[in-house]
Amino acid sequence: MAVKSRVLLADDHAIVRQGLKYFLNLQPDLEVVGEAADGEEALALARELRPDIVLMDLIMPKMNGIEATGFLRQSCPDTAVLVLTTFSEKDYVLSAIRAGANGYLLKDAEPDRIAEAIRQAVRGVPQLDPSVAGQLMSHIAAEPAAPSAPPAEAPGKLTERELEVLALLAKGRSNKEIASLCTISEKTVKTHVSSILSKLGLSDRTQAALYAVKHGLD
């Protein structure tokens, strides 16, 4: 029997959690292992249960989803975070991504899309709702070409292979796909990704993908 991805739900509306739990538990490869009604509870349960992914609402009592995501990425770095919210404004999206979210979906997404986004986020593939991606791209395009505060290391510090891996990250490719396209092992891909994040001063793959798009490296 295949190992199921363990999901923690964080939403202050019980009916939303119930609906998600019912649907996700019908999936052969997903299992809801816990529910949280606020950010503090989500963080505590994530530390206790160590789920593969947290499905995180943004607006919750005690601690909002962006704050919870930031703390969670520090204490549970192996746990992915997929934001599921009604808010599509770019400020929310950027804040969530900067906090370390692996993806951002809107609650009007089809259930099958949510399930597939969970699977992909667990595999390390960044997920963005199409309408959110459009807003984000427009925001990036509207910014000045030369950023006022560039990362500590310039793209020129990346090797040719690292630039190739970064471009594939920006296209949403998984480690397995990158390994196949570059004819290298998945372990080598992971090494390159770690080096890219370190050189560019980034915290995760999502930020690396956005960096690549912003600097025309995709």
C-alpha atoms as one frame of an Amber mdcrd trajectory, in Angstrom:
protein
   0.000   0.000   0.000   1.345   3.421  -0.984   2.254   5.820   1.802  -0.302
   8.601   2.168   0.645  12.273   2.415  -0.401  13.538   5.836  -2.401  16.777
   5.778  -3.125  19.255   8.576  -6.071  21.611   8.039  -5.899  25.149   9.479
  -9.095  27.184   9.072 -11.290  28.975  11.593 -14.492  27.818   9.886 -15.496
  24.323  11.029 -17.690  23.736   7.989 -14.733  24.413   5.676 -12.553  21.971
   7.602 -15.284  19.331   7.566 -15.784  19.636   3.817 -12.067  19.478   3.084
 -11.544  16.581   5.469 -14.345  14.563   3.891 -13.084  15.111   0.351  -9.373
  14.682   1.037  -9.887  11.481   3.020 -11.593  10.017  -0.053  -8.310  10.383
  -1.952  -6.248   7.169  -1.937  -2.982   9.026  -1.324  -4.052  11.737   1.137
  -4.984  11.619   4.821  -6.126  14.439   7.115  -4.315  13.897  10.424  -5.405
  17.019  12.291  -7.481  20.200  12.331  -6.721  23.640  13.749  -9.096  26.580
  14.228  -6.414  29.280  14.561  -2.775  29.948  13.772  -1.432  29.112  17.218
  -3.201  25.753  17.223  -1.944  25.054  13.686   1.634  25.688  14.756   1.314
  23.523  17.873  -0.273  20.637  15.965   2.296  20.863  13.166   5.090  20.554
  15.701   3.356  17.603  17.351   2.104  15.698  14.287   4.805  16.615  11.746
   2.438  16.451   8.742   3.729  16.481   5.188   1.716  19.624   4.458  -0.467
  22.236   6.154  -3.446  23.614   4.248  -3.384  27.135   5.694  -6.095  29.785
   5.784  -4.851  33.377   6.087  -7.337  35.197   8.305  -7.609  33.351  11.624
  -7.804  34.404  15.285  -4.834  34.483  17.695  -2.275  34.164  14.885  -2.899
  34.715  11.178  -1.800  32.279   8.491   1.159  34.351   7.324   2.641  34.546
  10.822   1.958  30.853  11.405   3.636  29.982   8.104   6.772  31.900   9.036
   7.077  30.178  12.425   6.208  26.797  10.935   8.910  27.027   8.261  11.449
  27.622  11.031  10.338  24.839  13.368   9.120  22.287  10.785  11.204  22.901
   7.641  10.187  19.585   6.083   6.479  20.443   6.265   5.087  22.177   3.184
   2.525  24.980   3.490  -0.225  25.506   0.919  -2.299  28.651   1.495  -6.034
  28.246   0.805  -7.889  31.535   1.135 -10.515  33.849  -0.356  -8.020  36.720
  -0.716  -6.289  37.175  -4.069  -4.675  40.583  -3.464  -0.983  40.624  -4.360
   0.054  41.908  -0.924  -1.346  38.772   0.694   0.259  36.567  -1.952   3.686
  38.171  -1.637   3.559  38.121   2.162   2.630  34.429   2.179   5.397  33.510
  -0.257   7.969  35.564   1.642   6.896  33.771   4.825   7.735  30.476   3.126
   4.462  29.181   1.657   4.922  26.555  -1.063   1.756  27.580  -2.849  -1.299
  29.836  -2.874  -4.794  28.748  -3.914  -8.204  30.391  -3.702 -11.124  28.666
  -2.018 -13.190  28.675  -5.196 -10.734  26.216  -6.756 -12.184  22.856  -7.819
 -11.720  20.128  -5.177  -9.651  18.013  -7.566  -7.371  21.000  -8.172  -6.850
  21.417  -4.425  -6.005  17.726  -4.043  -3.527  17.834  -6.918  -1.950  21.053
  -5.594  -1.396  19.296  -2.256   0.339  16.410  -4.024   2.557  18.730  -6.042
   3.425  20.970  -3.085   4.471  17.914  -1.058   6.798  17.009  -3.945   8.303
  20.492  -3.814   6.591  21.937  -6.878   5.345  25.523  -6.254   1.595  26.008
  -6.730  -0.180  29.238  -7.654  -3.825  29.830  -8.488  -4.033  31.092 -12.115
  -5.643  34.409 -11.134  -3.059  34.892  -8.390  -0.215  34.094 -10.790  -1.544
  36.702 -13.225  -1.588  39.400 -10.561   1.877  38.437  -9.391   3.325  38.566
 -12.887   1.741  41.984 -13.465   3.226  43.225 -10.204   6.693  41.935 -11.102
   6.495  43.418 -14.603   5.549  46.818 -13.177   8.581  46.960 -10.892  11.789
  48.751 -11.967  14.220  46.543 -13.838  16.981  47.154 -11.313  15.882  46.207
  -7.777  16.920  48.600  -5.035  17.937  45.767  -2.719  19.287  42.808  -4.686
  20.107  39.493  -2.984  23.525  39.145  -1.415  24.798  37.116  -4.370  24.245
  38.130  -7.996  23.101  35.620 -10.651  26.655  35.712 -12.037  27.744  33.766
  -8.962  25.683  30.787 -10.092  27.337  28.133 -12.217  25.984  27.289 -15.664
  24.383  24.143 -14.280  22.820  26.043 -11.367  21.322  28.576 -13.784  19.873
  25.664 -15.776  18.354  24.134 -12.637  16.994  27.535 -11.538  15.286  28.035
 -14.905  13.616  24.628 -14.589  12.514  25.466 -11.041  10.803  28.556 -12.433
   8.875  26.309 -14.823   7.566  24.273 -11.873   9.640  21.182 -12.593  10.095
  18.627  -9.800  13.507  17.294  -8.742  12.815  14.072 -10.644  11.948  15.981
 -13.823  14.994  18.240 -13.496  17.221  15.192 -12.989  15.841  13.604 -16.151
  16.137  16.770 -18.265  19.683  17.507 -17.082  20.771  13.837 -17.071  21.910
  13.965 -13.458  20.757  12.232 -10.261  18.019  13.585  -7.981  20.628  13.821
  -5.218  22.722  16.101  -7.430  19.637  18.206  -8.175  19.043  18.645  -4.443
  22.664  19.733  -4.027  22.298  22.313  -6.797  19.030  23.623  -5.325  20.633
  24.014  -1.885  23.560  25.875  -3.452  21.218  28.177  -5.404  19.222  29.059
  -2.281  22.399  29.716  -0.315  24.016  31.911  -2.976  20.865  33.959  -3.583
  19.923  34.271   0.078  16.536  32.587  -0.456  14.694  30.205   1.848  12.839
  27.829  -0.474  12.034  26.700  -4.022   9.060  29.021  -4.368  11.192  32.082
  -3.688  13.820  30.754  -6.114  11.192  30.324  -8.841   9.884  33.856  -8.317
  13.453  35.216  -8.300  14.108  33.507 -11.655  10.964  34.989 -13.203  11.673
  38.455 -11.829  15.247  38.479 -13.196  14.414  36.915 -16.544  16.249  33.666
 -15.806  13.334  31.436 -16.744
